[in-house]
Amino acid sequence: MDSNLDSRIQTLAQWMFECERVVVFTGAGISTESGLPDFRGPDGVWTRQEKGLPPRPMDLDWSSVEPNEAHGAVVELQKMGKLDFLISQNVDNLHLKSGIRPELLAELHGNIALLRCGQCEKTYSKPAEIGRCPCGGKLTSSVVNFGDPVAPENS
């Protein structure tokens, strides 16, 4: 490992050890080791699109992808009592699969494994056995697409 990088990692670890609380913010890069594409990397979804290339073929169904060591490291912060909150732009469900407590997680763009009520905003695991929320609202994907509003609890 590059000695400068090693030094920077040691400094970060020391800061995390000394602080009372850590807030982690993740994006697509944390899940690339699990086999999911990023968006702006050299072979990312938007990079390929800007070059006129089709999306990279995926051998995996997103629901079968497992958390990697980076997800595990965030869980370790939680176990140590250091993780105050985790904010993620990812919809891949890997933070919850890794063991992050839901009350410590804001998934800004939703979650592919959850449905959301359009009326009361309550979420349900897929596949929900009910077609509608008890409040009467319609259940739809919780994933936030371009132009969609962010759910109130995630804003």
Summary of the structure (lengths in Angstrom):
residues: 155
radius of gyration: 17.8
end to end distance: 38.4
largest distance: 59.0
contacts: 401
relative contact order: 0.13
helix: 35%
strand: 17%
